[in-house]
Amino acid sequence: MVFIASSRPIMSEPHMGAELLVRGAPESAPRLGLSALAVGLTVVAFGTSAPEWGRTSDQFAQTVPNEKSPQILK
């Protein structure tokens, strides 16, 4: 739920998406029955992969079909 709410702002304004994720995750964790450790690890995992995800999806949106993306390794 937090991922969906924060994924769009991350693409347009990275600092706003990060703010939503960091503030929203601890608030929604107890309602979802998750521990603080699980939420912390998920936020860290998402935070470390979000820049690559954003660059890659932006690259795919701008590339011509059959053109290779520099973010993808063989």
PDB file with SEQRES, HELIX, SHEET and CRYST1 records, atoms N, CA, C and O in Angstrom:
SEQRES   1 A   74  MET VAL PHE ILE ALA SER SER ARG PRO ILE MET SER GLU          
SEQRES   2 A   74  PRO HIS MET GLY ALA GLU LEU LEU VAL ARG GLY ALA PRO          
SEQRES   3 A   74  GLU SER ALA PRO ARG LEU GLY LEU SER ALA LEU ALA VAL          
SEQRES   4 A   74  GLY LEU THR VAL VAL ALA PHE GLY THR SER ALA PRO GLU          
SEQRES   5 A   74  TRP GLY ARG THR SER ASP GLN PHE ALA GLN THR VAL PRO          
SEQRES   6 A   74  ASN GLU LYS SER PRO GLN ILE LEU LYS                          
HELIX    1 AA1 VAL A    2  SER A   12  1                                  11    
HELIX    2 AA2 PRO A   14  LEU A   32  1                                  19    
HELIX    3 AA3 ALA A   36  GLN A   62  1                                  27    
CRYST1    1.000    1.000    1.000  90.00  90.00  90.00 P 1           1          
ATOM      1  N   MET A   1       0.831  -1.175   0.000  1.00  0.00           N  
ATOM      2  CA  MET A   1       0.000   0.000   0.000  1.00  0.00           C  
ATOM      3  C   MET A   1       0.885   1.251   0.000  1.00  0.00           C  
ATOM      4  O   MET A   1       0.653   2.178  -0.776  1.00  0.00           O  
ATOM      5  N   VAL A   2       1.873   1.272   0.850  1.00  0.00           N  
ATOM      6  CA  VAL A   2       2.781   2.417   0.909  1.00  0.00           C  
ATOM      7  C   VAL A   2       3.564   2.519  -0.392  1.00  0.00           C  
ATOM      8  O   VAL A   2       3.790   3.618  -0.900  1.00  0.00           O  
ATOM      9  N   PHE A   3       3.981   1.372  -0.934  1.00  0.00           N  
ATOM     10  CA  PHE A   3       4.721   1.363  -2.193  1.00  0.00           C  
ATOM     11  C   PHE A   3       3.904   2.008  -3.300  1.00  0.00           C  
ATOM     12  O   PHE A   3       4.425   2.840  -4.043  1.00  0.00           O  
ATOM     13  N   ILE A   4       2.643   1.645  -3.423  1.00  0.00           N  
ATOM     14  CA  ILE A   4       1.784   2.191  -4.473  1.00  0.00           C  
ATOM     15  C   ILE A   4       1.600   3.685  -4.278  1.00  0.00           C  
ATOM     16  O   ILE A   4       1.644   4.446  -5.244  1.00  0.00           O  
ATOM     17  N   ALA A   5       1.395   4.111  -3.048  1.00  0.00           N  
ATOM     18  CA  ALA A   5       1.178   5.529  -2.783  1.00  0.00           C  
ATOM     19  C   ALA A   5       2.426   6.355  -3.042  1.00  0.00           C  
ATOM     20  O   ALA A   5       2.321   7.524  -3.414  1.00  0.00           O  
ATOM     21  N   SER A   6       3.591   5.781  -2.855  1.00  0.00           N  
ATOM     22  CA  SER A   6       4.811   6.570  -2.990  1.00  0.00           C  
ATOM     23  C   SER A   6       5.545   6.355  -4.303  1.00  0.00           C  
ATOM     24  O   SER A   6       6.513   7.066  -4.571  1.00  0.00           O  
ATOM     25  N   SER A   7       5.130   5.411  -5.131  1.00  0.00           N  
ATOM     26  CA  SER A   7       5.892   5.141  -6.352  1.00  0.00           C  
ATOM     27  C   SER A   7       5.755   6.249  -7.380  1.00  0.00           C  
ATOM     28  O   SER A   7       6.745   6.578  -8.033  1.00  0.00           O  
ATOM     29  N   ARG A   8       4.605   6.832  -7.555  1.00  0.00           N  
ATOM     30  CA  ARG A   8       4.429   7.900  -8.539  1.00  0.00           C  
ATOM     31  C   ARG A   8       5.201   9.163  -8.157  1.00  0.00           C  
ATOM     32  O   ARG A   8       5.901   9.710  -9.010  1.00  0.00           O  
ATOM     33  N   PRO A   9       5.109   9.651  -6.919  1.00  0.00           N  
ATOM     34  CA  PRO A   9       5.918  10.828  -6.575  1.00  0.00           C  
ATOM     35  C   PRO A   9       7.412  10.592  -6.690  1.00  0.00           C  
ATOM     36  O   PRO A   9       8.161  11.532  -6.957  1.00  0.00           O  
ATOM     37  N   ILE A  10       7.866   9.363  -6.496  1.00  0.00           N  
ATOM     38  CA  ILE A  10       9.297   9.082  -6.624  1.00  0.00           C  
ATOM     39  C   ILE A  10       9.753   9.343  -8.046  1.00  0.00           C  
ATOM     40  O   ILE A  10      10.866   9.818  -8.270  1.00  0.00           O  
ATOM     41  N   MET A  11       8.901   9.033  -9.001  1.00  0.00           N  
ATOM     42  CA  MET A  11       9.267   9.249 -10.393  1.00  0.00           C  
ATOM     43  C   MET A  11       9.359  10.740 -10.715  1.00  0.00           C  
ATOM     44  O   MET A  11      10.246  11.151 -11.464  1.00  0.00           O  
ATOM     45  N   SER A  12       8.454  11.561 -10.159  1.00  0.00           N  
ATOM     46  CA  SER A  12       8.445  12.975 -10.501  1.00  0.00           C  
ATOM     47  C   SER A  12       9.296  13.820  -9.550  1.00  0.00           C  
ATOM     48  O   SER A  12      10.070  14.666  -9.997  1.00  0.00           O  
ATOM     49  N   GLU A  13       9.158  13.598  -8.267  1.00  0.00           N  
ATOM     50  CA  GLU A  13       9.902  14.344  -7.253  1.00  0.00           C  
ATOM     51  C   GLU A  13      10.466  13.352  -6.241  1.00  0.00           C  
ATOM     52  O   GLU A  13       9.754  12.957  -5.318  1.00  0.00           O  
ATOM     53  N   PRO A  14      11.712  12.941  -6.386  1.00  0.00           N  
ATOM     54  CA  PRO A  14      12.256  11.895  -5.509  1.00  0.00           C  
ATOM     55  C   PRO A  14      12.168  12.200  -4.021  1.00  0.00           C  
ATOM     56  O   PRO A  14      11.896  11.302  -3.223  1.00  0.00           O  
ATOM     57  N   HIS A  15      12.392  13.447  -3.638  1.00  0.00           N  
ATOM     58  CA  HIS A  15      12.362  13.750  -2.207  1.00  0.00           C  
ATOM     59  C   HIS A  15      10.960  13.634  -1.629  1.00  0.00           C  
ATOM     60  O   HIS A  15      10.804  13.285  -0.459  1.00  0.00           O  
ATOM     61  N   MET A  16       9.933  13.922  -2.432  1.00  0.00           N  
ATOM     62  CA  MET A  16       8.555  13.809  -1.946  1.00  0.00           C  
ATOM     63  C   MET A  16       8.164  12.346  -1.759  1.00  0.00           C  
ATOM     64  O   MET A  16       7.511  12.000  -0.774  1.00  0.00           O  
ATOM     65  N   GLY A  17       8.554  11.496  -2.686  1.00  0.00           N  
ATOM     66  CA  GLY A  17       8.245  10.077  -2.569  1.00  0.00           C  
ATOM     67  C   GLY A  17       8.943   9.446  -1.382  1.00  0.00           C  
ATOM     68  O   GLY A  17       8.366   8.616  -0.679  1.00  0.00           O  
ATOM     69  N   ALA A  18      10.186   9.843  -1.161  1.00  0.00           N  
ATOM     70  CA  ALA A  18      10.927   9.316  -0.016  1.00  0.00           C  
ATOM     71  C   ALA A  18      10.277   9.754   1.288  1.00  0.00           C  
ATOM     72  O   ALA A  18      10.193   8.984   2.244  1.00  0.00           O  
ATOM     73  N   GLU A  19       9.825  10.982   1.313  1.00  0.00           N  
ATOM     74  CA  GLU A  19       9.153  11.498   2.513  1.00  0.00           C  
ATOM     75  C   GLU A  19       7.877  10.715   2.804  1.00  0.00           C  
ATOM     76  O   GLU A  19       7.613  10.356   3.951  1.00  0.00           O  
ATOM     77  N   LEU A  20       7.088  10.451   1.767  1.00  0.00           N  
ATOM     78  CA  LEU A  20       5.863   9.664   1.945  1.00  0.00           C  
ATOM     79  C   LEU A  20       6.174   8.258   2.434  1.00  0.00           C  
ATOM     80  O   LEU A  20       5.489   7.742   3.317  1.00  0.00           O  
ATOM     81  N   LEU A  21       7.176   7.652   1.883  1.00  0.00           N  
ATOM     82  CA  LEU A  21       7.531   6.287   2.261  1.00  0.00           C  
ATOM     83  C   LEU A  21       8.014   6.222   3.703  1.00  0.00           C  
ATOM     84  O   LEU A  21       7.569   5.366   4.468  1.00  0.00           O  
ATOM     85  N   VAL A  22       8.914   7.111   4.078  1.00  0.00           N  
ATOM     86  CA  VAL A  22       9.500   7.069   5.417  1.00  0.00           C  
ATOM     87  C   VAL A  22       8.473   7.417   6.488  1.00  0.00           C  
ATOM     88  O   VAL A  22       8.480   6.826   7.568  1.00  0.00           O  
ATOM     89  N   ARG A  23       7.602   8.359   6.204  1.00  0.00           N  
ATOM     90  CA  ARG A  23       6.598   8.738   7.202  1.00  0.00           C  
ATOM     91  C   ARG A  23       5.394   7.800   7.207  1.00  0.00           C  
ATOM     92  O   ARG A  23       4.798   7.565   8.259  1.00  0.00           O  
ATOM     93  N   GLY A  24       5.034   7.269   6.055  1.00  0.00           N  
ATOM     94  CA  GLY A  24       3.838   6.437   5.965  1.00  0.00           C  
ATOM     95  C   GLY A  24       4.026   5.004   6.393  1.00  0.00           C  
ATOM     96  O   GLY A  24       3.091   4.389   6.904  1.00  0.00           O  
ATOM     97  N   ALA A  25       5.203   4.456   6.200  1.00  0.00           N  
ATOM     98  CA  ALA A  25       5.434   3.042   6.516  1.00  0.00           C  
ATOM     99  C   ALA A  25       5.261   2.730   8.001  1.00  0.00           C  
ATOM    100  O   ALA A  25       4.545   1.786   8.334  1.00  0.00           O  
ATOM    101  N   PRO A  26       5.885   3.480   8.902  1.00  0.00           N  
ATOM    102  CA  PRO A  26       5.706   3.147  10.324  1.00  0.00           C  
ATOM    103  C   PRO A  26       4.269   3.326  10.811  1.00  0.00           C  
ATOM    104  O   PRO A  26       3.831   2.622  11.722  1.00  0.00           O  
ATOM    105  N   GLU A  27       3.538   4.254  10.216  1.00  0.00           N  
ATOM    106  CA  GLU A  27       2.156   4.479  10.629  1.00  0.00           C  
ATOM    107  C   GLU A  27       1.240   3.352  10.179  1.00  0.00           C  
ATOM    108  O   GLU A  27       0.311   2.985  10.899  1.00  0.00           O  
ATOM    109  N   SER A  28       1.489   2.801   8.999  1.00  0.00           N  
ATOM    110  CA  SER A  28       0.603   1.764   8.479  1.00  0.00           C  
ATOM    111  C   SER A  28       1.023   0.356   8.893  1.00  0.00           C  
ATOM    112  O   SER A  28       0.239  -0.580   8.743  1.00  0.00           O  
ATOM    113  N   ALA A  29       2.222   0.186   9.402  1.00  0.00           N  
ATOM    114  CA  ALA A  29       2.710  -1.148   9.778  1.00  0.00           C  
ATOM    115  C   ALA A  29       1.854  -1.825  10.843  1.00  0.00           C  
ATOM    116  O   ALA A  29       1.484  -2.985  10.658  1.00  0.00           O  
ATOM    117  N   PRO A  30       1.521  -1.163  11.944  1.00  0.00           N  
ATOM    118  CA  PRO A  30       0.700  -1.847  12.952  1.00  0.00           C  
ATOM    119  C   PRO A  30      -0.682  -2.242  12.420  1.00  0.00           C  
ATOM    120  O   PRO A  30      -1.224  -3.279  12.802  1.00  0.00           O  
ATOM    121  N   ARG A  31      -1.235  -1.428  11.554  1.00  0.00           N  
ATOM    122  CA  ARG A  31      -2.545  -1.753  10.978  1.00  0.00           C  
ATOM    123  C   ARG A  31      -2.475  -2.986  10.093  1.00  0.00           C  
ATOM    124  O   ARG A  31      -3.457  -3.717   9.962  1.00  0.00           O  
ATOM    125  N   LEU A  32      -1.320  -3.218   9.486  1.00  0.00           N  
ATOM    126  CA  LEU A  32      -1.147  -4.383   8.620  1.00  0.00           C  
ATOM    127  C   LEU A  32      -0.609  -5.592   9.377  1.00  0.00           C  
ATOM    128  O   LEU A  32      -0.464  -6.672   8.805  1.00  0.00           O  
ATOM    129  N   GLY A  33      -0.316  -5.412  10.652  1.00  0.00           N  
ATOM    130  CA  GLY A  33       0.190  -6.514  11.464  1.00  0.00           C  
ATOM    131  C   GLY A  33       1.654  -6.832  11.221  1.00  0.00           C  
ATOM    132  O   GLY A  33       2.071  -7.977  11.396  1.00  0.00           O  
ATOM    133  N   LEU A  34       2.439  -5.844  10.822  1.00  0.00           N  
ATOM    134  CA  LEU A  34       3.860  -6.052  10.543  1.00  0.00           C  
ATOM    135  C   LEU A  34       4.711  -5.549  11.703  1.00  0.00           C  
ATOM    136  O   LEU A  34       4.323  -4.623  12.415  1.00  0.00           O  
ATOM    137  N   SER A  35       5.859  -6.161  11.882  1.00  0.00           N  
ATOM    138  CA  SER A  35       6.776  -5.721  12.934  1.00  0.00           C  
ATOM    139  C   SER A  35       7.598  -4.530  12.451  1.00  0.00           C  
ATOM    140  O   SER A  35       7.684  -4.260  11.253  1.00  0.00           O  
ATOM    141  N   ALA A  36       8.194  -3.829  13.398  1.00  0.00           N  
ATOM    142  CA  ALA A  36       9.040  -2.688  13.051  1.00  0.00           C  
ATOM    143  C   ALA A  36      10.250  -3.129  12.236  1.00  0.00           C  
ATOM    144  O   ALA A  36      10.696  -2.405  11.345  1.00  0.00           O  
ATOM    145  N   LEU A  37      10.783  -4.310  12.533  1.00  0.00           N  
ATOM    146  CA  LEU A  37      11.929  -4.823  11.779  1.00  0.00           C  
ATOM    147  C   LEU A  37      11.558  -5.060  10.320  1.00  0.00           C  
ATOM    148  O   LEU A  37      12.302  -4.678   9.417  1.00  0.00           O  
ATOM    149  N   ALA A  38      10.419  -5.684  10.090  1.00  0.00           N  
ATOM    150  CA  ALA A  38       9.984  -5.953   8.712  1.00  0.00           C  
ATOM    151  C   ALA A  38       9.782  -4.656   7.940  1.00  0.00           C  
ATOM    152  O   ALA A  38      10.159  -4.557   6.772  1.00  0.00           O  
ATOM    153  N   VAL A  39       9.192  -3.674   8.585  1.00  0.00           N  
ATOM    154  CA  VAL A  39       8.976  -2.388   7.922  1.00  0.00           C  
ATOM    155  C   VAL A  39      10.307  -1.707   7.636  1.00  0.00           C  
ATOM    156  O   VAL A  39      10.506  -1.183   6.541  1.00  0.00           O  
ATOM    157  N   GLY A  40      11.215  -1.706   8.597  1.00  0.00           N  
ATOM    158  CA  GLY A  40      12.520  -1.081   8.398  1.00  0.00           C  
ATOM    159  C   GLY A  40      13.304  -1.718   7.271  1.00  0.00           C  
ATOM    160  O   GLY A  40      13.894  -1.018   6.447  1.00  0.00           O  
ATOM    161  N   LEU A  41      13.316  -3.035   7.228  1.00  0.00           N  
ATOM    162  CA  LEU A  41      14.042  -3.725   6.161  1.00  0.00           C  
ATOM    163  C   LEU A  41      13.412  -3.471   4.797  1.00  0.00           C  
ATOM    164  O   LEU A  41      14.118  -3.327   3.799  1.00  0.00           O  
ATOM    165  N   THR A  42      12.088  -3.416   4.754  1.00  0.00           N  
ATOM    166  CA  THR A  42      11.401  -3.150   3.486  1.00  0.00           C  
ATOM    167  C   THR A  42      11.682  -1.737   2.999  1.00  0.00           C  
ATOM    168  O   THR A  42      11.918  -1.527   1.809  1.00  0.00           O  
ATOM    169  N   VAL A  43      11.658  -0.777   3.896  1.00  0.00           N  
ATOM    170  CA  VAL A  43      11.940   0.612   3.512  1.00  0.00           C  
ATOM    171  C   VAL A  43      13.372   0.733   3.004  1.00  0.00           C  
ATOM    172  O   VAL A  43      13.612   1.402   1.999  1.00  0.00           O  
ATOM    173  N   VAL A  44      14.317   0.104   3.674  1.00  0.00           N  
ATOM    174  CA  VAL A  44      15.713   0.149   3.232  1.00  0.00           C  
ATOM    175  C   VAL A  44      15.865  -0.527   1.874  1.00  0.00           C  
ATOM    176  O   VAL A  44      16.543  -0.003   0.990  1.00  0.00           O  
ATOM    177  N   ALA A  45      15.236  -1.690   1.707  1.00  0.00           N  
ATOM    178  CA  ALA A  45      15.341  -2.406   0.432  1.00  0.00           C  
ATOM    179  C   ALA A  45      14.731  -1.601  -0.704  1.00  0.00           C  
ATOM    180  O   ALA A  45      15.317  -1.501  -1.783  1.00  0.00           O  
ATOM    181  N   PHE A  46      13.573  -1.034  -0.469  1.00  0.00           N  
ATOM    182  CA  PHE A  46      12.939  -0.229  -1.508  1.00  0.00           C  
ATOM    183  C   PHE A  46      13.745   1.031  -1.785  1.00  0.00           C  
ATOM    184  O   PHE A  46      13.923   1.419  -2.940  1.00  0.00           O  
ATOM    185  N   GLY A  47      14.230   1.665  -0.734  1.00  0.00           N  
ATOM    186  CA  GLY A  47      14.998   2.898  -0.907  1.00  0.00           C  
ATOM    187  C   GLY A  47      16.280   2.704  -1.694  1.00  0.00           C  
ATOM    188  O   GLY A  47      16.693   3.595  -2.437  1.00  0.00           O  
ATOM    189  N   THR A  48      16.912   1.554  -1.539  1.00  0.00           N  
ATOM    190  CA  THR A  48      18.149   1.319  -2.275  1.00  0.00           C  
ATOM    191  C   THR A  48      17.900   0.935  -3.729  1.00  0.00           C  
ATOM    192  O   THR A  48      18.760   1.161  -4.580  1.00  0.00           O  
ATOM    193  N   SER A  49      16.746   0.362  -4.024  1.00  0.00           N  
ATOM    194  CA  SER A  49      16.476  -0.043  -5.407  1.00  0.00           C  
ATOM    195  C   SER A  49      15.643   0.973  -6.179  1.00  0.00           C  
ATOM    196  O   SER A  49      15.553   0.876  -7.403  1.00  0.00           O  
ATOM    197  N   ALA A  50      15.037   1.936  -5.511  1.00  0.00           N  
ATOM    198  CA  ALA A  50      14.169   2.902  -6.184  1.00  0.00           C  
ATOM    199  C   ALA A  50      14.881   3.736  -7.249  1.00  0.00           C  
ATOM    200  O   ALA A  50      14.310   3.932  -8.321  1.00  0.00           O  
ATOM    201  N   PRO A  51      16.090   4.236  -7.015  1.00  0.00           N  
ATOM    202  CA  PRO A  51      16.740   5.029  -8.064  1.00  0.00           C  
ATOM    203  C   PRO A  51      16.980   4.238  -9.351  1.00  0.00           C  
ATOM    204  O   PRO A  51      16.773   4.754 -10.449  1.00  0.00           O  
ATOM    205  N   GLU A  52      17.414   2.996  -9.212  1.00  0.00           N  
ATOM    206  CA  GLU A  52      17.631   2.173 -10.403  1.00  0.00           C  
ATOM    207  C   GLU A  52      16.317   1.883 -11.112  1.00  0.00           C  
ATOM    208  O   GLU A  52      16.243   1.914 -12.341  1.00  0.00           O  
ATOM    209  N   TRP A  53      15.285   1.604 -10.334  1.00  0.00           N  
ATOM    210  CA  TRP A  53      13.966   1.343 -10.907  1.00  0.00           C  
ATOM    211  C   TRP A  53      13.457   2.569 -11.672  1.00  0.00           C  
ATOM    212  O   TRP A  53      12.915   2.447 -12.770  1.00  0.00           O  
ATOM    213  N   GLY A  54      13.638   3.736 -11.082  1.00  0.00           N  
ATOM    214  CA  GLY A  54      13.199   4.962 -11.740  1.00  0.00           C  
ATOM    215  C   GLY A  54      13.957   5.245 -13.022  1.00  0.00           C  
ATOM    216  O   GLY A  54      13.356   5.591 -14.039  1.00  0.00           O  
ATOM    217  N   ARG A  55      15.276   5.101 -12.979  1.00  0.00           N  
ATOM    218  CA  ARG A  55      16.074   5.334 -14.184  1.00  0.00           C  
ATOM    219  C   ARG A  55      15.733   4.342 -15.283  1.00  0.00           C  
ATOM    220  O   ARG A  55      15.603   4.717 -16.448  1.00  0.00           O  
ATOM    221  N   THR A  56      15.590   3.085 -14.914  1.00  0.00           N  
ATOM    222  CA  THR A  56      15.320   2.059 -15.911  1.00  0.00           C  
ATOM    223  C   THR A  56      13.949   2.238 -16.536  1.00  0.00           C  
ATOM    224  O   THR A  56      13.812   2.130 -17.755  1.00  0.00           O  
ATOM    225  N   SER A  57      12.930   2.510 -15.728  1.00  0.00           N  
ATOM    226  CA  SER A  57      11.593   2.687 -16.292  1.00  0.00           C  
ATOM    227  C   SER A  57      11.526   3.952 -17.135  1.00  0.00           C  
ATOM    228  O   SER A  57      10.828   3.983 -18.148  1.00  0.00           O  
ATOM    229  N   ASP A  58      12.238   4.989 -16.732  1.00  0.00           N  
ATOM    230  CA  ASP A  58      12.287   6.205 -17.539  1.00  0.00           C  
ATOM    231  C   ASP A  58      12.996   5.936 -18.858  1.00  0.00           C  
ATOM    232  O   ASP A  58      12.568   6.424 -19.905  1.00  0.00           O  
ATOM    233  N   GLN A  59      14.071   5.167 -18.815  1.00  0.00           N  
ATOM    234  CA  GLN A  59      14.812   4.814 -20.029  1.00  0.00           C  
ATOM    235  C   GLN A  59      13.933   4.019 -20.983  1.00  0.00           C  
ATOM    236  O   GLN A  59      13.929   4.280 -22.186  1.00  0.00           O  
ATOM    237  N   PHE A  60      13.188   3.050 -20.454  1.00  0.00           N  
ATOM    238  CA  PHE A  60      12.318   2.253 -21.311  1.00  0.00           C  
ATOM    239  C   PHE A  60      11.206   3.090 -21.925  1.00  0.00           C  
ATOM    240  O   PHE A  60      10.784   2.823 -23.050  1.00  0.00           O  
ATOM    241  N   ALA A  61      10.731   4.089 -21.210  1.00  0.00           N  
ATOM    242  CA  ALA A  61       9.672   4.946 -21.743  1.00  0.00           C  
ATOM    243  C   ALA A  61      10.184   5.814 -22.889  1.00  0.00           C  
ATOM    244  O   ALA A  61       9.403   6.222 -23.749  1.00  0.00           O  
ATOM    245  N   GLN A  62      11.473   6.098 -22.913  1.00  0.00           N  
ATOM    246  CA  GLN A  62      12.033   6.985 -23.926  1.00  0.00           C  
ATOM    247  C   GLN A  62      12.742   6.266 -25.063  1.00  0.00           C  
ATOM    248  O   GLN A  62      13.071   6.900 -26.066  1.00  0.00           O  
ATOM    249  N   THR A  63      12.987   4.978 -24.945  1.00  0.00           N  
ATOM    250  CA  THR A  63      13.759   4.288 -25.975  1.00  0.00           C  
ATOM    251  C   THR A  63      12.886   3.783 -27.106  1.00  0.00           C  
ATOM    252  O   THR A  63      11.678   3.592 -26.963  1.00  0.00           O  
ATOM    253  N   VAL A  64      13.529   3.578 -28.210  1.00  0.00           N  
ATOM    254  CA  VAL A  64      12.891   3.000 -29.380  1.00  0.00           C  
ATOM    255  C   VAL A  64      12.856   1.486 -29.177  1.00  0.00           C  
ATOM    256  O   VAL A  64      13.813   0.931 -28.638  1.00  0.00           O  
ATOM    257  N   PRO A  65      11.793   0.799 -29.587  1.00  0.00           N  
ATOM    258  CA  PRO A  65      11.778  -0.661 -29.431  1.00  0.00           C  
ATOM    259  C   PRO A  65      13.020  -1.305 -30.058  1.00  0.00           C  
ATOM    260  O   PRO A  65      13.517  -0.850 -31.088  1.00  0.00           O  
ATOM    261  N   ASN A  66      13.497  -2.345 -29.433  1.00  0.00           N  
ATOM    262  CA  ASN A  66      14.684  -3.106 -29.835  1.00  0.00           C  
ATOM    263  C   ASN A  66      15.997  -2.371 -29.558  1.00  0.00           C  
ATOM    264  O   ASN A  66      17.066  -2.873 -29.904  1.00  0.00           O  
ATOM    265  N   GLU A  67      15.932  -1.212 -28.949  1.00  0.00           N  
ATOM    266  CA  GLU A  67      17.151  -0.504 -28.563  1.00  0.00           C  
ATOM    267  C   GLU A  67      17.537  -0.968 -27.162  1.00  0.00           C  
ATOM    268  O   GLU A  67      16.672  -1.091 -26.294  1.00  0.00           O  
ATOM    269  N   LYS A  68      18.803  -1.223 -26.932  1.00  0.00           N  
ATOM    270  CA  LYS A  68      19.244  -1.746 -25.642  1.00  0.00           C  
ATOM    271  C   LYS A  68      19.348  -0.631 -24.613  1.00  0.00           C  
ATOM    272  O   LYS A  68      19.765   0.485 -24.925  1.00  0.00           O  
ATOM    273  N   SER A  69      18.970  -0.944 -23.404  1.00  0.00           N  
ATOM    274  CA  SER A  69      19.064   0.000 -22.305  1.00  0.00           C  
ATOM    275  C   SER A  69      20.425  -0.136 -21.630  1.00  0.00           C  
ATOM    276  O   SER A  69      20.897  -1.257 -21.440  1.00  0.00           O  
ATOM    277  N   PRO A  70      21.069   0.966 -21.263  1.00  0.00           N  
ATOM    278  CA  PRO A  70      22.368   0.870 -20.593  1.00  0.00           C  
ATOM    279  C   PRO A  70      22.257   0.321 -19.171  1.00  0.00           C  
ATOM    280  O   PRO A  70      23.274  -0.065 -18.594  1.00  0.00           O  
ATOM    281  N   GLN A  71      21.057   0.275 -18.589  1.00  0.00           N  
ATOM    282  CA  GLN A  71      20.882  -0.216 -17.225  1.00  0.00           C  
ATOM    283  C   GLN A  71      20.815  -1.739 -17.156  1.00  0.00           C  
ATOM    284  O   GLN A  71      20.938  -2.308 -16.072  1.00  0.00           O  
ATOM    285  N   ILE A  72      20.625  -2.398 -18.275  1.00  0.00           N  
ATOM    286  CA  ILE A  72      20.460  -3.848 -18.274  1.00  0.00           C  
ATOM    287  C   ILE A  72      21.759  -4.511 -18.699  1.00  0.00           C  
ATOM    288  O   ILE A  72      22.309  -4.208 -19.757  1.00  0.00           O  
ATOM    289  N   LEU A  73      22.235  -5.408 -17.872  1.00  0.00           N  
ATOM    290  CA  LEU A  73      23.475  -6.117 -18.158  1.00  0.00           C  
ATOM    291  C   LEU A  73      23.171  -7.476 -18.755  1.00  0.00           C  
ATOM    292  O   LEU A  73      22.147  -8.086 -18.446  1.00  0.00           O  
ATOM    293  N   LYS A  74      24.060  -7.942 -19.606  1.00  0.00           N  
ATOM    294  CA  LYS A  74      23.876  -9.273 -20.193  1.00  0.00           C  
ATOM    295  C   LYS A  74      24.348 -10.325 -19.237  1.00  0.00           C  
ATOM    296  O   LYS A  74      24.277 -11.515 -19.545  1.00  0.00           O  
TER     297      LYS A  74                                                      
END                                                                             
